[in-house]
Amino acid sequence: MNFVTVDVWDTLLRRRCHPDAIKMEAARYLISLLGEALPSKFRSPDEILSWRRSVELEIGLQAQSQGLDDEYEIKDVLTLLVEKVTGSAANAKLVDAALKFEFELELDVTYVDPEITSLIKSLSPSKCYFISDFYMGAEYLSSLLEKNGVNFLDGGISSCDVGLNKRSGRLFDWFLNEYKVELAESSHIHIGDNEWSDKKNPESKSINSIHFLPPEEHKLRLMKEKVYFSRERTSELIENEYKAELLDLDEFEAIGVEHAKLFYGFIDFIIRDANAKRLEKVLFFTREGEFFKRLYDCINESLPSWRKGPQSELLEVSRVATFFPSLREISLKELMRLWNLYSCQSVRSLFKSLGLVPDTYIEYFDKYQIELDQIIEYPWQDERVKKLFSDFGFLKHLSERQEYLRESIFKYFYTRGLSNDCGRVAIVDIGWRGTIQDNICYLFPEVEFTGYYLGLQVFLNDQPKNATKIAYGPDLNFDFRGESLLNAVAPLEMLCNSKNGSVVGFKEDEGDIRAVKKIDQKENKVFEEFTAKYQDGVEKAVKTISRLERKILINPVILRESAFNSWHSIIESPHPEIAKSYFSLYHNEDFGVGAVVDKSTVVTYSDILKAVFFKKNRQYLVAKIKDIQWVEGYKRRADLSRLRRLIFSLVLKLATVYKRFLIRRRAYSNSPSVISGLRAVFRI
């Protein structure tokens, strides 16, 4: 008769992911449990995982000092970890919740090795026990095995139960002593995957061993390890899933598939962080938010219950619809929130930005001799504008209109469940300074808004006290690395656009309040011909990644690197069809510009030459460059000669360098000291 002992991990049971992925998810959950009790420096899962390893080492060394092996039990680890990172005694219920979460996660990702059952049965064992080096006790391991259908074992032991492990060989000594009567009449066979712990150590104690490395499962195990730590392997794995599942794609869908890692990574990041902060709902801002919500709901649906993100809601807003109602007073000082972004503006553009009809106030413009379409440089310094905004009658008209618009917008927000009683709310927009979030923060000063953005440029306005803004990609307010990704943001806006137009206000109709939208058919032409299919491709790929993520728990850090590769490819080496679509685009820029921008505009040699000598022409050239914005895309314009593309690219690069200098000079001027100012200018 054979007396069989068998290892648990990668022998009896296997995980669909790398073991560190379990601890990383557990770290995120612990962050969410601790909430505000956790100092900000510990709110990174990587930081928590690093501290967990140091705690495991500390407890292990303490055990060794007492004559045992360097073993530790998970409850002790979590208790000490909480005490270390919070600086106070651990709450027993909180520790139990964290332990339960990690155990349930193990239940979710484990499965029985396909070959182990038949191997054990072929040995005709008189008794069969599991013997494992693990930080959860035999009770937990027995439950895991039972839930996975392993019902032929007579019991077992975990190293943390007795403080001895297979690695030292002392757990085998303990086992031989504990079961010496039963072993006396049998041949002892041990099965396991580790060459040292499961083969050489038992053999040194005259125990027969079977080194268990079934080719297919061992290959999968190595793949999971490489995927967890390698961006290239993660991308390769995802792309292999695409090949298997995403067949017969439309050409434009295929481009979307190629870039899907960026959008999946962004939404996955939002879900993880919103859960960690225990936010109750996520509001997606139109227009790009319509696409993001579609992906969010798609990913959320595929997640297990413990990982699902907060409830999602679409909020139909725009800068035009929210800015004027959010003004705390109608004054030049408050309008600087607009003029810090657009320092040259006509009165017509100003009033369009406010969501007002300029002709309604023509008597006041005439009174102060202000032409509607005259571009005014630094309007807040213009004497005519100063007088206009000191006119009591004019201000009274504006105040009455603002009161009406505020009432309408509040009614709309209430229908979406947004009020000053909400507490903590997440919002999602594409970027780039979060000015709509600013507006809403001023409207709801009692609510804490956490904004999630693809990227953030340098803030030009003071930030509301109830606003937090988080970038998935570059955040130039902290670091200029990745700045090139934000040099051209309009292409991303096109790829994430909606056909449903831009919100210009809110209208009440028979007790129902709805958003009023401006829909431009010219603008929608690109959406219908290209963007809609592109977004369909992204969604199909996102579903594929979601299924894969359930199998292996993709490392979000590695995924982020892959996502940035996709972002770089969109901006720096764009597919010709993206460039073609972009340079046929009509884009609504009512806020600030007060017009629809034609991206097909071409910079001529005459434009460049005149700009060298005349200020007015320089302003005209700068305006054209702002409209085009995208150097690498312009290089791929098939309708222009190679020489013209080259010359314009050089001009645009010079303009970009100058813009960068201005931004950093402003960062310098806003810095509290000379040293920090210089750092702001020269940081990369």
C-alpha positions in Angstrom: 0.0 0.0 0.0 1.1 3.5 -0.7 0.9 6.4 1.8 0.7 9.6 -0.4 1.4 13.2 0.5 0.8 15.8 -2.1 1.6 19.5 -2.5 -1.2 22.0 -3.0 -0.1 24.9 -5.2 0.7 24.0 -8.8 0.1 20.4 -7.9 -3.4 19.8 -6.6 -4.6 23.4 -7.3 -3.6 26.0 -9.8 -4.4 29.7 -10.2 -5.6 31.4 -13.3 -3.1 34.2 -12.5 0.3 34.9 -11.0 0.2 34.6 -7.1 1.3 38.3 -6.7 -1.9 39.3 -8.5 -3.9 37.9 -5.6 -1.8 40.0 -3.1 -2.1 43.1 -5.3 -5.9 42.8 -5.4 -5.9 42.2 -1.7 -3.8 45.4 -1.2 -6.4 47.4 -3.2 -9.2 46.1 -1.1 -7.3 46.9 2.1 -6.9 50.5 0.9 -10.6 50.7 0.4 -11.3 49.3 3.9 -9.0 51.7 5.6 -10.2 54.8 3.7 -9.2 58.0 5.4 -7.5 56.1 8.2 -4.7 55.4 5.7 -2.1 58.1 5.2 -1.8 59.3 1.6 1.7 57.9 1.2 0.3 54.3 1.7 -2.6 54.6 -0.8 -0.7 52.9 -3.6 -1.3 49.1 -3.9 2.4 48.7 -4.8 3.3 50.5 -1.5 0.9 48.3 0.5 2.3 45.1 -1.1 5.8 46.2 -0.4 4.9 46.8 3.3 3.2 43.4 3.4 6.4 41.7 2.2 8.4 43.5 4.9 5.9 42.4 7.6 6.0 38.8 6.3 9.8 39.0 6.6 9.6 40.5 10.1 7.2 37.8 11.5 9.3 35.1 9.8 12.5 36.3 11.4 10.8 36.4 14.8 9.7 32.8 14.3 13.2 31.8 13.4 14.5 33.4 16.6 12.2 31.1 18.5 13.6 28.0 16.8 10.9 27.6 14.1 11.1 28.2 10.4 10.4 31.6 8.9 6.7 31.0 8.7 3.8 33.4 9.2 0.0 33.2 9.2 -2.1 35.6 7.1 -4.2 37.0 10.0 -1.0 37.9 11.9 0.4 39.5 8.7 -2.7 41.6 8.0 -3.0 42.7 11.7 0.6 43.9 11.8 0.4 45.4 8.3 -2.6 47.5 9.3 -0.9 48.7 12.5 2.3 49.6 10.5 0.5 51.7 7.8 -2.1 53.4 10.1 0.0 53.8 13.2 -2.7 52.5 15.4 -4.2 49.2 16.7 -5.8 47.1 14.0 -9.6 46.7 14.1 -10.3 42.9 14.3 -13.4 43.1 12.1 -11.5 45.0 9.4 -8.7 42.4 9.5 -11.3 39.6 9.2 -12.9 41.3 6.2 -9.6 41.6 4.5 -8.8 38.0 5.1 -12.2 36.9 3.9 -11.8 38.9 0.7 -8.4 37.3 0.0 -9.7 33.8 0.6 -12.8 34.4 -1.6 -10.4 35.7 -4.3 -8.5 32.5 -4.1 -11.8 30.6 -4.5 -12.5 32.6 -7.6 -9.2 32.0 -9.4 -8.3 28.4 -8.5 -9.0 25.2 -10.4 -7.9 21.6 -10.0 -4.9 20.4 -12.1 -6.3 18.3 -14.9 -3.9 15.4 -14.4 -3.3 15.2 -10.6 -6.5 13.2 -9.7 -5.7 10.4 -12.2 -2.1 10.3 -11.0 -3.0 9.9 -7.4 -5.7 7.3 -8.1 -3.1 5.3 -10.1 -1.0 5.0 -6.9 -3.9 3.3 -5.1 -3.1 5.1 -1.8 -4.1 3.8 1.6 -4.2 7.3 2.8 -3.7 10.7 1.0 -2.9 14.0 2.8 -2.0 17.4 1.5 1.2 19.1 2.8 1.7 22.7 1.8 4.0 25.7 2.5 1.4 28.4 2.8 0.3 31.3 4.9 -3.3 30.2 5.2 -4.0 27.3 7.6 -5.2 23.7 6.8 -8.8 24.8 7.5 -8.7 27.3 4.6 -6.8 25.0 2.3 -9.4 22.2 3.0 -12.2 24.6 2.1 -10.4 25.6 -1.1 -9.9 22.0 -2.1 -13.4 21.0 -1.3 -14.9 23.9 -3.2 -12.8 22.8 -6.2 -14.2 19.3 -6.0 -11.1 17.6 -4.4 -12.9 15.1 -2.1 -10.5 12.1 -1.9 -8.1 13.5 0.7 -7.9 12.3 4.3 -6.7 15.6 5.7 -3.6 17.7 5.5 -1.3 20.3 7.1 -0.2 23.8 6.2 3.3 25.1 7.2 1.8 28.1 9.1 -0.1 25.8 11.4 3.1 24.3 13.0 5.7 26.9 12.1 7.7 24.4 10.0 8.0 24.1 6.2 9.0 21.8 3.4 11.7 24.2 2.3 13.7 23.4 5.4 12.6 19.7 5.4 11.3 20.0 9.0 7.7 19.8 8.0 8.4 16.3 6.6 10.0 15.4 9.9 6.9 16.6 11.7 4.7 14.6 9.4 6.8 11.4 9.7 6.6 11.7 13.5 2.8 12.5 13.5 1.9 9.6 11.2 4.6 7.1 12.0 2.1 4.3 12.8 0.3 4.5 9.4 3.6 5.0 7.6 5.2 1.9 9.1 3.1 -0.4 6.9 3.2 1.7 3.7 5.6 3.1 1.1 5.5 6.9 1.5 5.3 8.8 -1.8 5.3 12.6 -2.0 4.1 14.5 -5.1 4.9 18.1 -5.8 6.2 20.7 -8.3 9.2 22.3 -6.5 12.5 20.6 -7.2 13.9 21.4 -3.8 10.9 21.3 -1.5 9.0 18.5 -3.1 11.8 16.3 -4.6 15.3 16.7 -3.0 14.1 17.3 0.5 11.8 14.3 0.8 14.3 12.1 -0.9 16.9 13.0 1.7 14.5 11.6 4.2 14.0 8.3 2.3 10.6 9.4 0.9 9.9 8.5 -2.7 9.0 11.6 -4.7 7.3 12.3 -8.0 8.4 15.6 -9.5 5.0 16.8 -10.9 5.5 19.2 -13.9 2.8 18.3 -16.5 4.0 20.0 -19.7 0.8 22.0 -20.7 0.0 23.3 -17.2 3.6 24.1 -16.5 3.9 26.0 -19.7 0.7 28.0 -18.7 2.2 28.7 -15.3 5.4 30.2 -16.9 3.3 32.2 -19.3 1.3 33.7 -16.4 4.5 34.7 -14.7 5.9 36.3 -17.8 2.6 38.1 -18.5 2.3 39.5 -15.0 5.8 41.1 -15.2 6.1 41.8 -18.9 4.3 44.4 -21.0 5.4 42.7 -24.2 4.0 39.3 -23.2 0.8 40.9 -21.9 0.3 42.6 -25.3 1.1 39.4 -27.1 -1.4 37.5 -25.1 -4.1 40.1 -25.6 -3.4 40.1 -29.4 -3.6 36.3 -29.5 -7.0 36.6 -28.0 -7.9 39.1 -30.7 -6.8 36.7 -33.4 -8.9 33.9 -31.9 -12.0 36.0 -31.4 -12.1 39.1 -33.5 -12.4 37.8 -37.0 -14.0 39.5 -40.1 -13.6 43.0 -38.8 -14.3 46.1 -40.7 -11.1 48.0 -41.5 -12.0 50.9 -39.1 -13.1 48.4 -36.4 -9.6 46.8 -36.7 -8.0 50.2 -36.0 -10.1 50.5 -32.8 -9.1 47.0 -31.8 -5.5 48.0 -32.1 -5.9 50.9 -29.6 -8.3 49.2 -27.2 -5.7 48.6 -24.5 -5.6 52.4 -23.9 -9.3 52.6 -23.3 -9.6 49.4 -21.3 -6.7 50.5 -19.1 -8.3 53.9 -18.5 -11.7 52.4 -17.5 -10.1 49.7 -15.4 -8.1 52.3 -13.6 -11.3 54.3 -12.8 -13.1 51.2 -11.4 -10.2 50.3 -9.2 -9.6 53.7 -7.8 -13.3 54.6 -7.4 -13.7 51.3 -5.4 -10.6 52.1 -3.3 -12.1 55.5 -2.5 -15.5 53.9 -1.9 -17.2 56.4 -4.2 -21.0 55.8 -4.6 -21.5 56.8 -8.2 -19.6 57.7 -11.4 -20.9 60.5 -13.6 -19.8 60.5 -17.2 -19.7 63.9 -18.9 -20.9 64.3 -22.5 -19.7 64.1 -25.1 -16.7 61.8 -24.8 -18.3 60.3 -21.6 -20.9 58.6 -23.7 -18.2 56.4 -25.2 -16.4 56.0 -21.8 -19.7 55.0 -20.1 -20.4 52.4 -22.8 -17.0 50.8 -22.1 -17.4 51.2 -18.3 -20.7 49.3 -18.4 -19.2 46.7 -20.7 -16.2 46.0 -18.4 -18.3 46.3 -15.2 -20.7 43.7 -16.4 -17.9 41.1 -16.8 -16.4 41.7 -13.3 -17.1 39.5 -10.3 -19.3 41.2 -7.7 -16.4 42.1 -5.4 -14.7 44.1 -8.2 -17.6 45.9 -9.8 -17.4 49.6 -9.9 -19.9 52.1 -8.6 -23.2 52.8 -10.4 -22.7 54.8 -13.6 -24.8 57.8 -14.9 -24.5 60.0 -17.9 -24.5 63.7 -17.2 -25.2 65.8 -20.2 -23.0 68.9 -19.8 -20.6 71.2 -21.6 -18.5 74.1 -20.8 -21.0 76.4 -22.4 -23.9 75.0 -20.4 -22.2 75.0 -17.0 -19.8 78.0 -17.0 -22.2 81.0 -16.7 -24.4 79.4 -14.1 -21.3 78.6 -12.0 -20.1 82.2 -11.8 -20.0 83.2 -8.2 -20.4 86.8 -9.3 -20.7 88.6 -12.6 -17.4 90.4 -12.7 -14.2 90.7 -14.7 -12.4 88.9 -11.9 -14.7 85.9 -12.1 -14.5 85.9 -15.9 -10.8 85.4 -15.7 -11.6 81.7 -15.3 -12.5 82.0 -19.1 -9.9 84.5 -20.1 -7.0 82.6 -18.5 -7.8 80.0 -21.2 -8.7 82.4 -24.1 -6.8 85.7 -23.7 -7.9 87.0 -27.1 -11.6 87.1 -27.7 -14.4 88.9 -29.4 -17.5 89.9 -27.5 -19.5 87.6 -29.7 -17.3 84.7 -28.7 -17.5 85.7 -25.1 -21.3 85.7 -25.1 -21.4 82.4 -27.0 -19.1 81.0 -24.3 -21.6 82.2 -21.7 -24.4 80.5 -23.5 -26.0 83.9 -24.2 -27.3 85.4 -27.5 -25.0 88.4 -28.2 -27.7 90.4 -30.2 -29.8 90.6 -27.0 -27.3 93.0 -25.5 -26.4 95.0 -28.6 -27.6 98.3 -27.1 -24.9 98.0 -24.4 -22.2 97.1 -26.9 -23.2 100.1 -29.0 -23.2 102.3 -25.9 -19.5 101.5 -25.2 -18.5 101.3 -28.9 -17.6 97.6 -28.9 -17.8 95.8 -32.2 -19.3 92.3 -31.9 -16.6 90.5 -33.9 -13.5 92.6 -33.0 -10.9 90.4 -31.4 -9.8 92.0 -28.2 -6.5 91.1 -26.7 -6.7 90.8 -22.9 -10.4 91.9 -22.7 -10.1 92.4 -18.9 -7.7 95.3 -19.6 -9.8 97.0 -22.3 -11.5 100.2 -21.0 -14.6 99.6 -23.0 -15.1 96.1 -21.5 -14.4 97.5 -18.0 -17.1 100.0 -18.4 -19.5 97.4 -19.8 -19.1 95.2 -16.7 -19.6 98.2 -14.5 -23.0 99.1 -16.1 -25.8 98.5 -13.6 -28.5 97.9 -16.2 -26.3 95.4 -18.1 -25.3 93.5 -15.0 -29.0 93.4 -13.9 -29.9 91.8 -17.3 -27.1 89.2 -16.9 -28.1 88.4 -13.3 -31.7 87.7 -14.2 -30.6 85.5 -17.1 -28.0 83.7 -14.8 -30.7 83.1 -12.2 -32.9 81.4 -14.8 -30.1 79.2 -16.1 -29.0 78.2 -12.6 -32.6 77.1 -11.8 -32.7 75.1 -15.0 -29.4 73.4 -14.5 -30.1 72.5 -10.8 -33.4 70.9 -11.9 -31.6 68.9 -14.5 -28.9 67.7 -12.1 -31.5 66.7 -9.5 -33.1 64.3 -12.0 -29.6 62.7 -12.3 -29.3 62.3 -8.6 -26.8 65.1 -8.1 -27.3 67.4 -5.1 -25.4 68.9 -2.2 -26.4 65.8 -0.2 -24.4 63.4 -2.4 -21.2 63.5 -0.4 -18.5 62.0 -2.6 -18.9 61.6 -6.4 -16.7 60.5 -9.2 -16.8 62.2 -12.6 -15.2 61.1 -15.8 -14.2 63.2 -18.8 -11.5 63.0 -21.4 -9.4 66.0 -20.0 -7.6 68.3 -20.2 -7.9 70.8 -17.4 -11.2 69.6 -15.9 -12.9 73.0 -16.3 -16.4 71.5 -16.4 -15.6 69.8 -13.1 -14.6 73.2 -11.8 -17.9 74.7 -12.8 -19.9 71.9 -11.1 -17.8 72.1 -8.0 -18.8 75.8 -7.7 -22.4 74.8 -8.2 -22.3 72.1 -5.5 -19.7 73.3 -2.9 -20.8 70.6 -0.4 -20.0 67.7 -2.7 -16.5 66.2 -3.0 -15.8 65.6 -6.7 -13.0 63.2 -7.8 -12.4 63.6 -11.5 -10.8 61.0 -13.7 -9.1 62.1 -16.9 -6.9 60.5 -19.6 -4.5 63.4 -19.1 -4.2 66.8 -17.4 -2.5 69.9 -18.7 -1.2 72.6 -16.4 -4.1 74.3 -14.5 -4.5 77.9 -15.4 -7.1 78.7 -12.8 -7.3 78.3 -9.0 -8.7 74.9 -8.2 -12.0 74.6 -6.2 -11.5 73.2 -2.7 -13.9 70.3 -3.3 -12.1 69.2 -6.5 -9.6 66.3 -6.9 -8.4 65.5 -10.3 -6.6 62.3 -11.3 -4.9 61.5 -14.6 -4.5 58.0 -16.0 -1.7 59.4 -18.2 0.4 62.5 -18.0 -0.4 65.1 -15.3 1.7 68.2 -16.2 0.9 69.8 -12.9 3.3 67.4 -11.2 5.6 66.1 -13.9 6.4 67.1 -17.6 7.2 63.5 -18.5 4.8 62.3 -21.2 4.1 65.9 -22.2 4.3 64.9 -25.9 1.1 62.9 -25.5 -0.8 66.1 -24.7 0.7 68.2 -27.5 -2.2 67.0 -29.7 -5.4 66.1 -27.9 -8.0 66.8 -30.6 -7.4 63.5 -32.4 -8.4 61.6 -29.2 -11.4 63.8 -28.8 -12.4 62.8 -32.3 -12.0 59.1 -31.6 -14.1 59.4 -28.4 -16.7 61.7 -29.9 -20.5 61.3 -30.0 -23.1 61.9 -32.6 -25.4 63.5 -30.1 -24.1 67.0 -30.2 -23.0 69.5 -27.6 -25.2 70.7 -24.7 -26.1 74.4 -25.0 -28.6 74.5 -22.1 -31.6 72.9 -20.4 -35.3 73.2 -21.1 -38.3 72.4 -19.1 -41.3 70.9 -20.9 -44.4 69.9 -19.0 -42.5 69.2 -15.8 -39.7 67.3 -17.6 -36.3 68.9 -17.8 -34.0 67.9 -20.6 -30.7 68.9 -22.1 -30.8 71.0 -25.3 -28.1 70.1 -27.8 -26.5 71.6 -30.8 -26.0 68.9 -33.4 -23.9 69.7 -36.5 -24.4 67.3 -39.4 -21.0 68.4 -40.9 -19.3 67.4 -37.6 -21.3 64.1 -37.5 -20.1 63.1 -41.0 -16.8 62.0 -39.6 -18.5 60.2 -36.8 -20.8 58.3 -39.1 -18.1 57.4 -41.6 -15.2 56.5 -39.3 -15.6 57.1 -35.5 -18.7 54.9 -35.0 -17.0 51.9 -36.5 -13.7 52.6 -34.7 -15.6 52.7 -31.3 -17.4 49.4 -32.2 -13.9 47.9 -32.7 -12.7 49.2 -29.3 -15.8 47.8 -27.6 -15.3 44.3 -29.2 -11.7 44.3 -28.1 -12.6 45.5 -24.6 -15.0 42.5 -24.2 -12.2 40.2 -25.2 -9.7 41.8 -22.7 -12.4 41.5 -20.0 -12.7 37.8 -20.6 -9.0 37.4 -20.6 -8.6 39.5 -17.4 -11.0 37.1 -15.6 -8.7 34.3 -16.6 -5.3 35.7 -15.5 -5.8 39.0 -13.6 -3.8 41.2 -15.8 -1.2 43.3 -13.9 -2.6 46.9 -14.1 0.9 48.4 -14.0 1.9 46.3 -17.0 -1.4 47.1 -18.7 -0.8 50.8 -18.2 2.5 50.6 -20.1 0.8 48.8 -23.0 -2.0 51.4 -22.9 0.6 54.2 -23.3 2.1 52.5 -26.2 -1.3 52.6 -27.9 -1.6 56.3 -27.0 1.8 57.0 -28.5 0.9 55.2 -31.7 -2.3 57.2 -32.1 -0.5 60.6 -31.7 3.0 59.9 -33.1 2.5 57.3 -35.8 -1.2 57.5 -36.6 -3.0 55.2 -39.0 -3.6 57.1 -42.3 -7.4 56.7 -41.9 -7.3 58.5 -38.5 -5.3 61.4 -40.1 -7.6 61.5 -43.1 -10.7 61.6 -40.9 -9.2 64.3 -38.5 -8.3 66.6 -41.4 -11.8 66.5 -42.8 -13.4 67.3 -39.4 -15.6 70.2 -38.4 -15.4 70.6 -34.7 -17.7 72.7 -32.5 -15.7 75.2 -30.4 -18.4 77.5 -29.1 -16.7 77.8 -25.8 -13.8 80.2 -26.1 -13.6 80.3 -29.8 -17.3 80.8 -30.5 -17.2 79.0 -33.8 -17.0 75.6 -35.6 -13.3 74.9 -36.4 -12.5 73.4 -39.8 -9.6 71.0 -39.4 -9.1 70.7 -43.2 -7.5 74.2 -43.2 -4.1 74.4 -44.9 -1.2 76.6 -43.9 0.2 78.3 -47.0 3.7 79.6 -47.8 2.2 83.1 -47.8 0.8 82.6 -44.3 4.3 81.8 -43.0 6.1 84.6 -44.9 3.6 87.3 -43.9 3.8 86.2 -40.2 7.5 87.0 -40.2 6.8 90.7 -40.8 3.3 91.5 -39.6 1.8 91.0 -36.1 -1.7 90.6 -37.5 -0.6 87.8 -39.8 1.3 86.2 -36.9 -2.0 86.1 -34.9 -3.7 84.6 -38.0 -1.0 81.9 -38.4 -1.2 81.1 -34.7 -4.9 80.7 -35.0 -4.5 78.3 -37.9 -1.9 76.3 -36.1 -4.2 76.0 -33.1 -6.9 74.7 -35.4 -4.6 72.1 -36.9 -2.6 71.2 -33.7 -1.3 67.9 -34.8 2.2 67.7 -36.4 2.4 63.9 -37.0 -1.1 63.8 -38.4 -0.4 66.7 -40.7 2.6 64.8 -42.1 0.3 62.1 -43.3 -2.0 64.4 -45.3 -2.2 62.8 -48.7 -3.7 66.0 -50.2 -0.5 68.0 -49.6 2.9 67.9 -51.2 5.8 66.4 -49.3 7.6 69.8 -49.1 4.6 71.6 -47.7 4.1 69.0 -45.1 7.8 69.2 -44.1 7.8 73.0 -43.9 4.6 73.2 -41.9 5.8 70.4 -39.5 8.9 72.5 -38.7 6.8 75.6 -38.1 4.4 73.7 -35.9 7.2 72.2 -33.9 8.6 75.7 -33.3 5.2 76.8 -32.2 4.9 73.8 -29.8 8.3 74.6 -28.2 7.2 78.2 -27.8 3.9 77.1 -26.2 5.9 74.8 -23.8 8.1 77.7 -22.8 5.1 79.9 -22.1 3.5 77.2 -19.9 6.6 76.7 -17.9 7.2 80.4 -17.6 3.7 80.6 -16.1 4.5 77.7 -13.8 7.6 79.7 -12.7 5.6 82.9 -12.0 3.1 80.9 -9.9 5.8 79.3 -7.8 6.4 80.5 -4.3 10.2 80.7 -4.5 12.9 81.2 -7.1 14.2 77.6 -6.6 10.8 75.9 -7.0 10.1 78.2 -10.0 13.3 77.2 -11.7 12.4 73.6 -11.1 9.0 74.2 -12.6 10.6 75.6 -15.8 13.3 73.0 -16.3 11.6 69.8 -15.0 11.1 67.1 -17.7 
